[in-house]
Every structure is written in C-alpha cells, then in structure tokens.
Amino acid sequence: MKANEKLRAYWSKRENDIMLYWPSHKSDGHWLSGIFNDDFRKQMEKRGFDITTMKFEISPFQIKEA
C-alpha cells in the first residue's frame, strides 16, 4: 500500500501542530479535522499523553479483481 493512498493524521514538529492528509475526497479531510482538533489535543495532554508522538493512518479497502 502506498503512503499517498492512506488517510493520515500526525504531529508535525515543523508546524508544531497536527497535520492531516487525505488522498481523494475533501470530505475525508473535513471529517478528520473534526476529530483531531484542539479539543482532542487538550484532552490527550490532560490525560497524560504526549501529542507529539501522534500518528494515525488507515488504508482503503483493496478491491479484489476476479
């Protein structure tokens, strides 16, 4: 699976922020931004998690050809 086909969210040291990547549909990026937002960041830090280690990725289903 190529990295550019995956839906991703991760911490960027350069931007000092959560970065999002969506390969095709803008609605996927919008959905991710609703989850990985400032409230998420604050809650994770409040619960004792290091947000700078955050990495999330998910692959699309592979279409099986007959």
Secondary structure by P-SEA (a helix, b strand, c coil): cccccccbbbbbccccbbbbbbcccaaaaaaaaacccaaaaaaaaaaccccccbbbbbbccccccc
